[in-house]
Amino acid sequence: MYCTGFTRMFRFVAHALFTGAIAGTKRCPGPQALLLLIPLAAHAETLAVTWPDIVRLVDQHPRLAAGQLNIVAARGAVDAAGAVPNPSLDATIAHGSARDGDLNRTETGLELSVPLGWIAQRGSKVTVARAELEASQSEAEVLRRDVLLQLRVLFWNLVYDQARVAALADLDAQTADLARIVRRRVEKGESRPVEAVRVEVELEKVTSELDAARISLGVNREQLQLWLGGEKGREVRVEADLFSVPKTLDLTPALAQVRLSHPLIKAARARVEARAAEVAVEKLARVPSVALKAFAQEEIDRRAYGGGVAVDLPLWNWNAGRIAQAQAQLATGKKQLEAQARDLESSIIESHGACLAACRTAVRLRDRILPRSEAAALTMEKTYQLGEASLLETIDARRVFVETRRTYLAAQAQAQIDCSRFNMLIGEEVDQ
């Protein structure tokens, strides 16, 4: 297979228009050599960012910080559930007068109450709190994966936009050169005026595409800059290999791994455990609450010291309503766990299929379509050299080649995003 590249092809066209000379060609390693990104100029106002840089900064994301605060709150709830309630002290003071005589004085009373009813429910309440803590930790992990996926999609969109802008900028410059050449030929009467119009239209299309690509690139850069922080006014440039798609697990082991350790499943299981412990709490609430009391009284005609026991009597109800409520919530939690598992497995299957389809599309474009479009462009170029094809046909062939290359870049970016989504769902973080 032979290649000249876009710049060489346009130089040849320009040279052929004026001299009719035939430029030589040389062998190239393959179509991917034509897809290398044009490196952006490094300067003091450029901030180069790689994916590991973003991963190191992701814990500063406010959503993740909020998730960590929820874990702190859940740990506090565990401590509160296991805490021993404080005793209560009831003090009274009054003015007393004897029924007979003029004797009067101040009367005082102290009563100390130590509750014991919490002992029966303490274990179950601690279990509830610990299950909620585990759920909070699992939800924080889910949140981290969501944030990483959001940033990774933004990252690869930015990589693609950089590649697209570089390719379109090169194409725009080449098309502008060709338009100038055709205008000169029209002025000399060597070409028909319609050829100049056709090239001008082609130039406007390319320029419009380039403007749209630059706007998209700027938007993605601004969004990434929000999460990176850093100095304002510095241009963010991401560095990544667009053509190296991360490896992924096969579907069967991926599903097995998700069922065992996915944080969404772990959080749902923890919620079920908490609901089961709440049922136990409500059942143990039927146990009469007991409190030990000690008192001291000093009245006008006597002093008294003693103790006692206070017992709550469940005369009006046996907590049947709250027990039924807790049991219904437990059944709901089990169904939600089942639904969560099915939804997650469905997402895994869908994302695995999307990853596989995107990778195969990119490979097909690289191995079968791109070489053919390149060969067609080169054939049309040689035909034009021999005077057997028009300039417009040459431009159309080149346009097909350019569109194929852009489609291949988009397919590679989509493969990166789809495979990253699959890896994030199964908990496999990629390092590039």
Secondary structure per residue as TSV (DSSP state, phi and psi in degrees):
chain	resnum	aa	ss	phi	psi
A	1	M	-	360.0	139.8
A	2	Y	E	-111.9	150.5
A	3	C	E	-146.1	150.1
A	4	T	-	-120.9	-19.2
A	5	G	H	82.5	163.1
A	6	F	H	-65.4	-45.7
A	7	T	H	-62.5	-44.6
A	8	R	H	-64.7	-37.7
A	9	M	H	-64.3	-42.3
A	10	F	H	-70.7	-37.4
A	11	R	H	-61.1	-39.2
A	12	F	H	-64.8	-44.2
A	13	V	H	-58.7	-45.3
A	14	A	H	-61.7	-43.8
A	15	H	H	-66.2	-39.3
A	16	A	H	-68.1	-33.3
A	17	L	H	-63.5	-34.2
A	18	F	H	-96.1	-34.2
A	19	T	H	-118.9	-21.8
A	20	G	-	75.1	9.0
A	21	A	-	-72.5	154.1
A	22	I	-	-105.2	119.2
A	23	A	-	-80.5	146.5
A	24	G	-	-78.3	163.4
A	25	T	-	-125.1	164.5
A	26	K	E	-139.8	160.8
A	27	R	E	-73.4	148.3
A	28	C	-	-128.9	159.8
A	29	P	S	-69.6	-18.1
A	30	G	-	152.6	174.8
A	31	P	G	-64.3	-27.3
A	32	Q	G	-65.8	-25.1
A	33	A	G	-62.8	-28.1
A	34	L	G	-78.9	-9.1
A	35	L	G	-104.1	5.0
A	36	L	-	-64.1	136.6
A	37	L	-	-71.6	144.0
A	38	I	-	-74.4	118.8
A	39	P	-	-64.9	136.4
A	40	L	-	-75.2	146.2
A	41	A	-	-67.9	128.3
A	42	A	-	-84.8	130.1
A	43	H	-	-147.8	177.9
A	44	A	T	-64.8	-23.2
A	45	E	T	-93.3	8.6
A	46	T	E	-103.3	134.2
A	47	L	E	-112.6	106.5
A	48	A	E	-80.4	129.8
A	49	V	E	-130.2	133.2
A	50	T	-	-112.0	169.0
A	51	W	H	-63.5	-42.4
A	52	P	H	-57.7	-31.4
A	53	D	H	-62.5	-41.6
A	54	I	H	-68.6	-40.3
A	55	V	H	-61.4	-38.7
A	56	R	H	-66.2	-26.0
A	57	L	H	-97.8	-5.5
A	58	V	G	-66.3	-29.4
A	59	D	G	-67.3	-13.2
A	60	Q	G	-84.1	-4.3
A	61	H	S	-61.6	133.7
A	62	P	H	-60.6	-31.8
A	63	R	H	-65.6	-38.5
A	64	L	H	-70.7	-37.0
A	65	A	H	-62.1	-39.5
A	66	A	H	-64.2	-38.2
A	67	G	H	-64.0	-38.7
A	68	Q	H	-67.1	-35.2
A	69	L	H	-67.1	-34.3
A	70	N	H	-63.5	-35.8
A	71	I	H	-66.2	-41.9
A	72	V	H	-60.2	-43.1
A	73	A	H	-63.4	-39.0
A	74	A	H	-66.9	-36.6
A	75	R	H	-64.5	-38.5
A	76	G	H	-62.3	-36.7
A	77	A	H	-65.9	-34.8
A	78	V	H	-64.1	-45.3
A	79	D	H	-61.6	-40.4
A	80	A	H	-66.6	-37.7
A	81	A	H	-67.2	-31.7
A	82	G	H	-92.0	-2.9
A	83	A	-	-72.5	144.7
A	84	V	-	-82.5	126.9
A	85	P	-	-66.0	147.2
A	86	N	-	-75.1	146.7
A	87	P	-	-69.5	161.0
A	88	S	E	-114.9	142.0
A	89	L	E	-119.4	123.7
A	90	D	E	-112.2	116.9
A	91	A	E	-116.5	136.1
A	92	T	E	-129.1	151.6
A	93	I	E	-142.0	136.6
A	94	A	E	-150.4	163.3
A	95	H	E	-102.4	120.1
A	96	G	E	-111.3	145.4
A	97	S	E	-129.7	138.7
A	98	A	-	-70.9	146.6
A	99	R	S	-67.0	-34.9
A	100	D	S	-113.7	126.9
A	101	G	S	95.4	-178.2
A	102	D	S	-100.6	11.6
A	103	L	-	-70.1	130.5
A	104	N	E	-150.0	152.5
A	105	R	E	-166.2	174.8
A	106	T	E	-84.7	134.2
A	107	E	E	-108.0	142.4
A	108	T	E	-130.7	156.4
A	109	G	E	-150.5	138.7
A	110	L	E	-127.4	137.4
A	111	E	E	-138.4	124.9
A	112	L	E	-108.9	128.0
A	113	S	E	-122.0	126.1
A	114	V	E	-113.4	109.3
A	115	P	E	-73.7	143.1
A	116	L	-	-124.9	-5.6
A	117	G	T	-65.7	-22.6
A	118	W	H	-68.9	-20.5
A	119	I	H	-62.0	-39.6
A	120	A	H	-65.6	-35.0
A	121	Q	H	-98.5	-7.3
A	122	R	H	-59.5	-48.3
A	123	G	H	-59.1	-44.4
A	124	S	H	-67.9	-38.2
A	125	K	H	-67.0	-37.0
A	126	V	H	-64.8	-39.7
A	127	T	H	-61.2	-42.5
A	128	V	H	-59.2	-47.6
A	129	A	H	-65.2	-40.8
A	130	R	H	-67.0	-37.2
A	131	A	H	-65.3	-39.4
A	132	E	H	-65.9	-35.1
A	133	L	H	-64.0	-44.7
A	134	E	H	-62.3	-39.8
A	135	A	H	-64.0	-40.7
A	136	S	H	-63.7	-40.2
A	137	Q	H	-65.3	-41.7
A	138	S	H	-66.2	-40.4
A	139	E	H	-66.0	-33.4
A	140	A	H	-64.4	-37.4
A	141	E	H	-67.5	-40.3
A	142	V	H	-61.1	-42.7
A	143	L	H	-61.9	-40.8
A	144	R	H	-62.9	-42.4
A	145	R	H	-64.1	-40.7
A	146	D	H	-62.0	-43.5
A	147	V	H	-66.3	-42.8
A	148	L	H	-61.1	-41.6
A	149	L	H	-65.8	-42.0
A	150	Q	H	-59.1	-45.9
A	151	L	H	-70.2	-34.0
A	152	R	H	-68.9	-39.8
A	153	V	H	-60.8	-44.4
A	154	L	H	-62.4	-40.1
A	155	F	H	-61.0	-49.2
A	156	W	H	-73.9	-30.0
A	157	N	H	-62.4	-37.5
A	158	L	H	-69.6	-39.7
A	159	V	H	-59.8	-45.6
A	160	Y	H	-63.8	-43.8
A	161	D	H	-61.6	-38.8
A	162	Q	H	-61.5	-44.2
A	163	A	H	-65.4	-40.8
A	164	R	H	-67.4	-42.2
A	165	V	H	-63.4	-42.1
A	166	A	H	-61.6	-44.1
A	167	A	H	-66.8	-43.4
A	168	L	H	-69.8	-34.7
A	169	A	H	-63.8	-41.4
A	170	D	H	-63.5	-44.9
A	171	L	H	-65.0	-38.9
A	172	D	H	-63.0	-43.0
A	173	A	H	-64.8	-41.2
A	174	Q	H	-67.5	-40.2
A	175	T	H	-66.8	-37.0
A	176	A	H	-63.7	-41.3
A	177	D	H	-62.0	-44.0
A	178	L	H	-64.1	-38.9
A	179	A	H	-61.9	-40.1
A	180	R	H	-64.2	-40.1
A	181	I	H	-64.6	-43.7
A	182	V	H	-66.4	-39.0
A	183	R	H	-61.0	-39.5
A	184	R	H	-65.0	-40.2
A	185	R	H	-65.7	-37.0
A	186	V	H	-65.7	-41.8
A	187	E	H	-61.0	-32.4
A	188	K	T	-86.5	-4.7
A	189	G	T	81.1	13.2
A	190	E	S	-87.3	-13.9
A	191	S	S	-137.5	159.1
A	192	R	-	-77.1	146.6
A	193	P	H	-57.6	-28.5
A	194	V	H	-63.7	-27.9
A	195	E	H	-66.4	-37.6
A	196	A	H	-64.9	-41.2
A	197	V	H	-63.2	-43.3
A	198	R	H	-62.2	-40.9
A	199	V	H	-69.3	-37.8
A	200	E	H	-63.3	-41.0
A	201	V	H	-63.3	-42.5
A	202	E	H	-61.6	-40.3
A	203	L	H	-64.9	-39.9
A	204	E	H	-64.8	-39.5
A	205	K	H	-61.8	-46.5
A	206	V	H	-65.1	-43.2
A	207	T	H	-62.8	-40.9
A	208	S	H	-63.1	-43.7
A	209	E	H	-62.0	-40.5
A	210	L	H	-65.1	-41.4
A	211	D	H	-62.2	-44.1
A	212	A	H	-63.8	-40.0
A	213	A	H	-65.3	-39.3
A	214	R	H	-67.2	-37.6
A	215	I	H	-63.5	-46.3
A	216	S	H	-60.1	-41.5
A	217	L	H	-62.3	-43.5
A	218	G	H	-64.6	-39.2
A	219	V	H	-63.5	-46.5
A	220	N	H	-65.2	-35.8
A	221	R	H	-65.1	-42.4
A	222	E	H	-64.3	-40.0
A	223	Q	H	-65.0	-42.5
A	224	L	H	-67.9	-34.8
A	225	Q	H	-62.9	-31.6
A	226	L	H	-59.0	-39.9
A	227	W	H	-86.8	-24.4
A	228	L	H	-81.0	-23.3
A	229	G	-	71.6	-132.2
A	230	G	-	76.1	-172.3
A	231	E	-	-81.7	140.7
A	232	K	T	-72.6	150.2
A	233	G	T	89.0	-9.3
A	234	R	-	-89.1	132.9
A	235	E	E	-80.1	126.9
A	236	V	E	-85.2	127.6
A	237	R	E	-126.3	117.4
A	238	V	E	-88.3	146.2
A	239	E	-	-121.3	118.1
A	240	A	-	-161.5	157.0
A	241	D	-	-91.3	104.3
A	242	L	T	-65.9	-23.6
A	243	F	T	-97.1	3.8
A	244	S	-	-108.1	96.5
A	245	V	-	-82.0	133.9
A	246	P	-	-64.1	148.5
A	247	K	-	-71.5	149.4
A	248	T	-	-131.4	156.1
A	249	L	-	-72.9	157.5
A	250	D	-	-68.5	163.3
A	251	L	H	-65.1	-44.2
A	252	T	H	-62.3	-52.1
A	253	P	H	-65.3	-29.2
A	254	A	H	-65.3	-43.4
A	255	L	H	-64.6	-40.8
A	256	A	H	-63.6	-40.1
A	257	Q	H	-66.0	-38.5
A	258	V	H	-66.3	-42.9
A	259	R	H	-61.0	-33.0
A	260	L	H	-82.5	-42.3
A	261	S	H	-132.7	6.3
A	262	H	-	-67.8	134.9
A	263	P	H	-61.9	-28.6
A	264	L	H	-65.3	-41.2
A	265	I	H	-67.1	-42.9
A	266	K	H	-62.8	-39.5
A	267	A	H	-65.9	-42.1
A	268	A	H	-65.4	-38.6
A	269	R	H	-65.0	-39.0
A	270	A	H	-64.9	-36.9
A	271	R	H	-64.3	-39.7
A	272	V	H	-63.4	-42.4
A	273	E	H	-61.9	-40.2
A	274	A	H	-64.7	-41.8
A	275	R	H	-64.4	-37.9
A	276	A	H	-64.6	-40.5
A	277	A	H	-67.1	-33.2
A	278	E	H	-66.1	-34.2
A	279	V	H	-61.1	-43.3
A	280	A	H	-63.4	-39.1
A	281	V	H	-59.8	-45.6
A	282	E	H	-68.8	-34.6
A	283	K	H	-69.0	-39.2
A	284	L	H	-71.4	-16.0
A	285	A	T	-66.7	-15.5
A	286	R	T	-70.2	-23.4
A	287	V	S	-65.3	126.7
A	288	P	-	-56.9	136.6
A	289	S	-	-81.4	130.2
A	290	V	E	-115.3	142.6
A	291	A	E	-138.4	135.8
A	292	L	E	-89.7	138.4
A	293	K	E	-126.1	144.9
A	294	A	E	-135.3	139.7
A	295	F	E	-141.3	159.4
A	296	A	E	-142.1	128.2
A	297	Q	E	-129.0	139.2
A	298	E	E	-128.3	108.7
A	299	E	-	-109.6	-179.5
A	300	I	S	-65.5	-28.2
A	301	D	S	-124.8	8.3
A	302	R	-	-164.7	163.2
A	303	R	E	-122.9	141.5
A	304	A	E	-139.8	139.6
A	305	Y	E	-132.8	146.4
A	306	G	E	177.9	-170.8
A	307	G	E	-146.5	176.3
A	308	G	E	-170.4	180.0
A	309	V	E	-129.1	134.1
A	310	A	E	-111.6	129.2
A	311	V	E	-127.3	129.8
A	312	D	-	-79.4	130.2
A	313	L	-	-101.9	116.3
A	314	P	-	-78.2	72.8
A	315	L	-	-85.1	-37.7
A	316	W	S	-90.3	-30.2
A	317	N	-	-156.4	161.9
A	318	W	-	-111.9	32.9
A	319	N	S	61.1	28.2
A	320	A	H	-64.3	-37.5
A	321	G	H	-64.0	-46.6
A	322	R	H	-68.6	-34.1
A	323	I	H	-64.1	-45.4
A	324	A	H	-62.6	-39.6
A	325	Q	H	-62.5	-46.5
A	326	A	H	-64.1	-38.6
A	327	Q	H	-66.7	-38.7
A	328	A	H	-65.7	-40.1
A	329	Q	H	-65.2	-35.3
A	330	L	H	-64.3	-45.3
A	331	A	H	-62.6	-38.9
A	332	T	H	-62.3	-43.2
A	333	G	H	-61.2	-39.2
A	334	K	H	-65.1	-41.9
A	335	K	H	-66.5	-38.2
A	336	Q	H	-65.2	-36.1
A	337	L	H	-62.2	-44.6
A	338	E	H	-62.5	-43.8
A	339	A	H	-65.8	-39.9
A	340	Q	H	-62.1	-42.9
A	341	A	H	-62.5	-43.0
A	342	R	H	-67.1	-43.6
A	343	D	H	-61.1	-41.6
A	344	L	H	-66.9	-44.1
A	345	E	H	-62.5	-38.1
A	346	S	H	-63.0	-41.6
A	347	S	H	-65.0	-37.8
A	348	I	H	-62.9	-47.0
A	349	I	H	-61.0	-44.3
A	350	E	H	-64.1	-46.8
A	351	S	H	-67.8	-34.9
A	352	H	H	-64.6	-42.9
A	353	G	H	-63.4	-40.6
A	354	A	H	-64.5	-41.6
A	355	C	H	-61.8	-47.2
A	356	L	H	-62.6	-44.0
A	357	A	H	-65.1	-42.5
A	358	A	H	-64.8	-41.2
A	359	C	H	-64.6	-44.0
A	360	R	H	-65.9	-37.4
A	361	T	H	-62.4	-44.5
A	362	A	H	-63.8	-40.9
A	363	V	H	-65.7	-42.2
A	364	R	H	-63.5	-42.2
A	365	L	I	-61.5	-42.3
A	366	R	I	-69.7	-41.6
A	367	D	I	-93.5	-26.6
A	368	R	I	-120.5	-42.5
A	369	I	I	-86.7	-46.6
A	370	L	H	-61.2	-46.1
A	371	P	H	-60.7	-36.7
A	372	R	H	-68.2	-41.5
A	373	S	H	-66.3	-34.5
A	374	E	H	-66.8	-43.9
A	375	A	H	-63.0	-38.9
A	376	A	H	-63.3	-40.8
A	377	A	H	-64.7	-41.3
A	378	L	H	-67.8	-39.0
A	379	T	H	-62.6	-44.3
A	380	M	H	-64.2	-34.1
A	381	E	H	-64.5	-44.6
A	382	K	H	-66.6	-36.8
A	383	T	H	-64.3	-37.8
A	384	Y	H	-64.9	-36.9
A	385	Q	H	-59.4	-35.9
A	386	L	T	-83.9	-2.1
A	387	G	T	79.2	16.8
A	388	E	-	-102.1	3.3
A	389	A	S	-140.9	154.0
A	390	S	-	-87.0	165.9
A	391	L	H	-63.2	-36.6
A	392	L	H	-64.2	-38.3
A	393	E	H	-65.8	-37.2
A	394	T	H	-65.0	-42.1
A	395	I	H	-64.1	-41.8
A	396	D	H	-62.1	-41.7
A	397	A	H	-64.6	-40.0
A	398	R	H	-65.8	-37.5
A	399	R	H	-63.4	-39.4
A	400	V	H	-62.7	-42.6
A	401	F	H	-62.6	-44.5
A	402	V	H	-63.7	-42.9
A	403	E	H	-65.3	-36.8
A	404	T	H	-65.4	-41.2
A	405	R	H	-64.2	-42.9
A	406	R	H	-64.8	-39.2
A	407	T	H	-62.7	-37.9
A	408	Y	H	-65.8	-42.2
A	409	L	H	-60.5	-43.9
A	410	A	H	-64.6	-37.7
A	411	A	H	-66.7	-38.7
A	412	Q	H	-64.5	-43.1
A	413	A	H	-64.4	-40.2
A	414	Q	H	-66.3	-37.2
A	415	A	H	-63.4	-41.0
A	416	Q	H	-60.9	-44.7
A	417	I	H	-68.8	-46.5
A	418	D	H	-65.8	-42.4
A	419	C	H	-70.3	-33.3
A	420	S	H	-65.7	-39.4
A	421	R	H	-63.1	-42.2
A	422	F	H	-62.9	-45.2
A	423	N	H	-64.8	-38.1
A	424	M	H	-66.4	-37.1
A	425	L	H	-64.6	-36.7
A	426	I	H	-93.6	1.3
A	427	G	T	86.4	17.3
A	428	E	-	-100.0	104.0
A	429	E	-	-82.4	137.1
A	430	V	-	-95.9	154.7
A	431	D	-	-108.1	10.4
A	432	Q	-	-144.8	360.0
